[in-house]
Amino acid sequence: MANYAIILAAGKGTRMKSDLPKVLHKVAGITMLEHVKRAVDAMEPAKTVTIVGHKAELVQSVLEGQSDFALQSEQLGTGHAVMMAEAALAGLEGQTLVIAGDTPLITGESLKNLINFHVSHKNVATILTAQADNPFGYGRIIRNADGEVIKIVEQKDANDFEKQVKEINTGTYLFDNKRLFEALKDINTDNAQGEYYLTDVISIFRQAGEKVGAYILRDFDESLGVNDRIALATAESVMRKRINAYHMLNGVTFTNPEATYIDVDVEIGAEALIEANVVLKGKTSIGERTVVTNGSRLRDAQIAADVVITNSDIEESIVENGVTVGPYAHIRPGSVLKKDVHVGNFVEVKGSTLGENTKAGHLTYIGNATVGSNVNFGAGTITVNYDGQNKYPTIVGNNVFIGSNSTIIAPVEVGDNALLAAGSVTTKNVPADAVAIGRCRQENKEGYAKRLPHHPDKK
């Protein structure tokens, strides 16, 4: 039978103290809602319905094209939220998962295990549960001698015996789809909160003599629901450990995994070395045997094999094999460093391509430039690419030597094998094989230094 899913994402999340809907807060680089959707996708649902409410358009934009949506204009409880999916799902044969959008640590494997358990035990409903060392505050799962769930008891309603139960309700459920929507018609708001509780359908099933079961998570961490910034930080910590463990098992070395911060979509090749205090964000990929040293930060960067990045920042750029970057370099968006390029300390590259074996060792800015291979940038070189209104390109051929303290005022083209003399200001195109000298003529004034106040003769 087909699988279906309902993701609850309508709430504001008041305790987050945020204008952003709770499910859109990020864990390891993507929203909690996206984490949940990825887990749900593992069960290959025939249809997924996301219940939206607070700032619905913003929430909807995150899963646009990946889910159907139903609007809960008033937040009247979890049961009411599920009712909003009736038009999309009622009457369909199969089983329906109901899961909160603020449970980013749940895994697809656990959801598939839940389905297998539900189907094999022929349950009308199966509750996803967990064993808690400290169950205080959670709803307890009360079973009969046959292991079937009799009821869910909230902390405030539990007697002394029930309070000792360590199996807790995670708030994730699997239902026979038809029976779910039939039972929802019989729940009411006769409770302290004046809301429709989804848990009330469990009582309805039991009263009808139908089988309700519970599947226990292997890892309690997966049950975490994020309601405030403290829980968000906990989710982040658990997810980071999970991500780092995954990479280490695939052959990546971390000098201090507790102080390494890697987003969920980052890819790292075997034999790479990642030092402490490294941040790898977005869709960054790192090739085999690459070394990223302490303090480096990469975002959406495509790094090839055998690269060494030393305490540097790289954003939305491509770095090919054998490149060395840093220390203290900044590679800004739209840059390409070809094979064996060296970009050294305090060098900034923006929107530029540097050809193979080109070197910019120190104190240089290269912006909006296309640079050939085997080019040498002397210290203090600047491409002047912006006149306050427009940006202009610099084109440098192969085998060009650019002397220290050179200023290249774009738009300029420098031909192959040319040399720009140190200290030159280049404002015109330089032909191939030419030497360009663009500096003021030096004039020595004999004896003039004796007139200056700092001269020893004045003291």
N, C-alpha and C positions, 0 to 999 in steps of 0.2 A: 504493500500500500504506500501511497505517497506521503511524504513528509511536508509539513507546513511550519511556518514560524511567525510569531508575533513578537516584535521588539518594542518594549515600553520605553518611550523617549519623550513623553509629553511634559514632564515636571520641570519646574524652575530650579529646584535645588537650593532652597533658601539658606541652608546652613553653609553653602559654599561661599556666601557673601560675594556674589559675582553677578555682573550683568549678562554673562555668557551662560546659556543653558548648561546644566550640569553635565549632560552626556557629551558636550563638546570640549570639555577640558581634556588636555592631552596627557597621555602616558607613553613614554618612550617614542615620542615623535608623531603619533597619530591620536585621534580622538578616542575616548572610551567607546563611543558608538561604533567606530570602525573596528576596534578590537572585537567587540561583540559580533558584529556582522561577519567578520572573517571566521570566527568560531562557528557561527550558524551555517555559513557556506559549506563547512566540512560535512554537514549532514545532507547536503544536496537537496534543499527544499524546492518543491515544485512552485511554491509561492511564499514570499516573505512580505509581511505587512508591518510597517513601522508606524507606531502610534505617536503622533506629534501634537503639540499644544503650545507651550510657551515658546515664543519666537519660532513658530513652525517653519517659516520659509528658510531660516538659517539652518535649522536641523535638517530639513529636507535637502538642502543644497549639498550636504556632505555625502548623502547616499543617492543622489540623483542618478536615475538609470539603473540602480541596483536593487530597488525595492519599490513595492507599492506603499501608499501612505493613506492613513485615515486620521482625521482630525478629532481630537478630544478637546472641545472648546471650553469645557469646565472640567477641572480635575476633581472627580468625585470618587476616587479610589481605583484600585487595581482591577476590580471586577468591571467597573464602568469603562476603564480603558480598553479591556479586551472586548467588551460589547461593541466598540467602535469598528472592529474588524469583521463584524457579522456579514456585512454586505459582500465582502471579498471572499469569505471562507465558509459561511454556513452551508450545510448540506453536502459538503465534499467528503468523500471517503478517505480516511487516513488518520494520521496522528499529528497534533499541533503542539509545538514547543512554545511556551510563554516564558520570556526571559527579559530581565531589566537591562536597559542600555547603559547602566552604570556598574557593570560587572566585568571589567576589562581583563581579568586574569583567567576567566573560564577558557578552556581549550576545546577545540573541535573534537579531539579524541574523547574527552569526557562526555560531550553531547552525543557522539555516536554510541558510546557505551550505554548511555541512558536510553537511547532508542532501542538498542538490542535487548536490554533488560525489560523494558516496557512490553515489547512485542512477545518475547519468549515467555513472560509471565501472564500474558493476556490480561493486562490491567486496563481498566478504564481511565485511570489516572496514575501517574508516577511522579513522586516528588523527588527532586534532587536535594540530597541532604549531605551533611558533613559531620564529622566527629570533632567537637570543640573541647579543648582542655578547660577553657573557661566559658561555659555556655550562657553566662548571665546576659540578659537582655534579648536573647534569641527565642523564637518560637520553638518548642520542643516537639519532637516526633514521638507519639505514643503508639506502640504496636501491640498486637495481640500475640498469643502463643504461636500462631502460624506465621508471624512476621509481617502480617498485613497492617497497614496504618489504620488505626482507629480514629485518631484525631490529631490536630495540631493545637497545642496549648501555648498561649502567649505567656511571657514571664509573669505578668501581673495577675494572671488567672491560674497559675500553676500551684498545685499543693506541694507539700514538702517532698513527697516521693517524686513527683514529676519534675521538680527543680533539680533533682539529682541526675536526670537523663542528660546525656552529653550529645545525643544526636539532634542536630538543629536543622531548621528549615532554611534553605539558601534563597528561597524566593523564585526558583526556576522550576517549571513544571512541564510535564508532557501529558497531553489529554487525547482521548478519542475525540476527533474533531466534532462530529455530530453531537455527541453527548455533552461536550463542553458548552456549545451554544444553546442546547436545550436546557441545561442546568442553570445557565446564566439568567434565564427568564424567571427563575424561582428565588433568586437572592434579593435581599432588600437592604435598606439602610437603617435597620433597627439596631444601632450600636452607638457607642459614645461619640464616635467621629462623624456619624451621619453619612457614611460612605458605603459604597458597594465593595465588599471584600471578595477577592478571588478565592481566598481560602474557604469561603462558605460553600463552594461547590463540592469540596471534599466531603463535608457533612452530608450534603444531598446525595452523593454517590453511596456513602456508607448506609444511609437510611434506606436506600433502594436495594441494598444487598449486593452492590457492585464492588468489584475488587480494586482496592487502592494499594499501591506499593510505594516503596521508597528505594532509591538507588544512592549508595553512599560514595561520595567523592573520595578518591585516593589521597588527594592533596587538599588540606583545609584551605590553603592560600587561595585556591580557585574560587572559593565561595565569597570572597571579599566584595561587598558592595560599597561604593564610594559615596559618602554623604557630606564630607567636609574635607578641608585641606589636609588634615592629619591623615585621613584614610587615603587621600590622593597621593601623598608622599609615600605611604606604605606600599601602595600599588606600584608606584614608580620604582621603589627599591626592589620589590619582588621581581618585577619585569626585567630590570637591569641584570639581576643575578641569573635569571632564566636565559636572557640573550647572551650574556658572556659565557655561560656554561655551554650553550649551543656552539659558539665559535671555538671554544677551547677543545671540545670533543671533535671538532673538525680540523684540528691541527694548528690553531692560532695560539701564540704565546702572549700572555698578559703578565707584566711585571707586578701589577697590583690591580686585580679585577675589581676590588671594592672601590677604587678611585678611577674607574674608566667608564665613560658614559656613551653608550651606543644605542642609536635608535633601532627600531624593530626591522626596518627595511634595508639596513646596511648589509653589504656583502663583503666578506674578507676571505682571501685565498690562504691556502695552507702555507705554513712556515713563516707567515707574517708575524712581526713583533710589534705589539702595541704597549707603549709604556704608560705610566700613571698619568692621571690628569689630562688624558686625551678625550676629546669630544668628537664623535662621529655622528653627523646628523643627516636627516632626509634619506635620499636614495644614493648615498655615497657607496662606491665600490672600491675595494683595495685588492691589488693583485698579489700573487705569491711572492714570498720572501721580501716584501716591502717592510720598511721600518718606519714607524711613526713615533717620534720621541715626545717626551714629557711636555705638556702644555700646548700641543697642537690642536687646532680646531678645524674640522673639515665639514662642509655642508654641500650636499649634492655634487660631490667631486668624483670624477672618474679617474682613479689612480691605477696605473698598470703595475707590472712586476718589477722587482729589484729597484724600487724607488726608495730614497731616504728623505724623509720630511722631518726637519729639526725645528721644533718649537715655532711653528708657522701657521698661518691662516689661509685656507684655500676654499673658495666658494664657486660653485657652478662652473667648474673648469675641467679640462682634460689634461692629464699628466701621463706621458708615455714612458716606456721602459727606460730604466737606468737614470732617470732624472734625479738630481739632488736639489732640495729646496731648503733654504734657511741657513742659520737661525734667523728668526724675526723677519721673515719675508711675508708678504701679503699678495696672494694671487686672487684677483677679483674676478667677478663673473665674466664669462665669454672668452676666457684665455685658453690657449693651447700651448703646452710645452712639449715640443717634439723630443724624440729619443736623445738621451744623454745631455740634455740641457742642464746647465747649472745656474740657479738663481740664488744668490747669497744673502748675506745679512743686510737688513734694512733696504730691500729691493721691493718695489711695488709694480705689479704687472696688471693692467686692466684692459680687457677687450682686445688682446693682442695675441698673435701667434709667433712663437720663437722657433726657428728651424733647428734641425739636428745639430747637436754639439755647440750650440751658441751659449755664451757665458755672460752673465751680468753679476759680477762678484759682490758688489756692495754699493749702497747709497745711491740707488738709481730708480728713476720712474720711467716706465715704458707704458704708454697709453695709446690705444687705437692705432697700433703699429702692426705691420706685417714684416717679419724679419726672417731673412734667409738662414742658411746653415753656416756654421763656423764663424759666427760674428762675435767680436769681443766688445763689450761695453765697459769702458773705464769708469772708475769711481766718480760719482757725482753727475752722471749723465742724466739729462732730462729731455723727454719728448714733450714739447709745448703744444698740446693738442686742443686747447680750449681758449677761445678769445672772449669769453663772457657770454656769447650767444650760441655759437656753433662749435662742434668738434670736428677736427680735421685729421686725415690719416697721414702716417709716416710709413714709407716703404723703404726697406733696407735690403739690398741684395746679399749675395753670398760672399763670405770671406772678407767682410768689411771690418776694419779696425776703427773703433771710435775712442778717441783719447779722453782722458779724465777731464771732468768739469766741462763737458760739451753740452751745449743747448741746441736742440734741433727744433726749429719753429715750423710746425706743419701748416700747410701741406708741403711735404718735401719728399723727393725720391733720391736715394743714394744707390749708385750703381755697384755692380760686383767689383770686389777687390779694391774699393776706394778706401781712403784713409782720411779721417777727420782729426785734425790736429787738436791736441789738448787745449782746453780753454776757449775753443771756437764757438761762435754763435752762427749756426748754419741756417740761412733763410732761403737759399736757392737750391735747385736740384744739383746733385753732384754726379758727373758722368762716371762710368766705369773706369777703373784704373787711375782715377784722379786723386790728388791730395787737396783737401779743402782746408784753408786757413782763414778763419774769420775772427781775428782778435785785434784789439787796439795795439798800435806800435809802442813798444817800450822805449822810454827815454830816461836816462840816468842823469840826475842833477848832482854833479860833483860837490861834496862838502856841505850840501843842504841839511844833512841830518844833524850837523852840529848846532843848527838853529832851534831844534826841537827841544821841548822842556825835559824830555826823558833822557837826553844825551848825557853821558858822564861828565862832560865839560861844564854842564849847567849846574852840577851838584856841588 
